[in-house]
Amino acid sequence: MEEPEKGSRLAIEAENLTKRFGAFTAVDHINLRVRVGENFGLLGPNGAGKTTTIRMITGVIKPTEGSVKVFGIDVVKERDKAIRKIGYMPQRFSLYEDLTVEENLMLYGSLQGLRGQHLRERVNELMDRFYLREIRGRMAGRLSGGMKQRLSLAVALVHDPDLLILDEPTAGVDPPLRRRFWEHFKELNKEGKTILVTTHYMDEAENCDRLALMGGGRVIAEGTPQEIKRKAIGGELVELRVDGDLELKGISGLKEVLKNSDGSYLLLVEDSSSFLPEVLRRAELAGVRVRSASPVFVSLEEAFIRLMG
């Protein structure tokens, strides 16, 4: 399959994407731009509209309003052409439970147009990659949750798609396996795959290049994890510990100062990377010893709660 161009070209372009079910609006006029080669996350709690958005992007359901394109192809008007570029791993296991691991891969590969030796080689490659060879003859319905997820990912990749769409791919999976799945996703991303992944695990979303935070069917915030955190708290937090008193007023980028009971300072600044060198310079001029000065980690969960609240 031809590798898509890198750079600013869009893998997904959604304009005013909306889905109503009767009087209920599941997705409310969202706009998304996912660049080719990106690992883009849709983050939010259950019921935020993530899965409905995914289903419109894959053409499983039609939008009530708006449009969505995949690599410039209108998903509604040219769905057959669009889905050839998409590998989709749904939230719930949807493969044939009365077929074996290998039979499922062979079947879905043939449905995607693979034939003969090419199909056989691709199935073998994926069984090796996702540790399925030893269970190739086992019925899919008798697999553990983690094995089912590995098989679903392999099936989504069987036709070597340019865009991989993963809907809650690690839901119900134990932490070590979750970590391994994200290693797979990073490897695929390095190979040039564009990835759109939905998750409600806030810690997982730190792995994405960019995110859209969803709540109530709308996009609350969009950007890199760091940009979203900065938006939520109005800047970045820095913890400063010094021996003695240090005059902080007048330092460019300082927005707020809180002195803790232990004598340390919690500072809200515009940009810690430019602020910290100036603090160290001022401390040196004043003869004040700096014991520590470091950015404070803010979780995406905290950022999400602030933005939603």
Secondary structure, DSSP 8 states (H G I E B T S, - for coil): ------SS-EEEEEEEEEEEETTEEEEEEEEEEEETT-EEEEE--TTSSHHHHHHHHTTSS--SEEEEEETTEETTTTHHHHHTTEEEE-SS--S-TTSBHHHHHHHHHHHTT--HHHHHHHHHHHHHHTT-GGGTTSBGGGS-HHHHHHHHHHHHTTT--SEEEEESTTTT--HHHHHHHHHHHHHHHHTT-EEEEEES-TTGGGGSSEEEEEETTEEEEEE-HHHHHHHHHTSEEEEEEEES----TT-TTEEEEEE-TTS-EEEEES-HHHHHHHHHHHHHHHT-EEEEEEE----HHHHHHHHH-
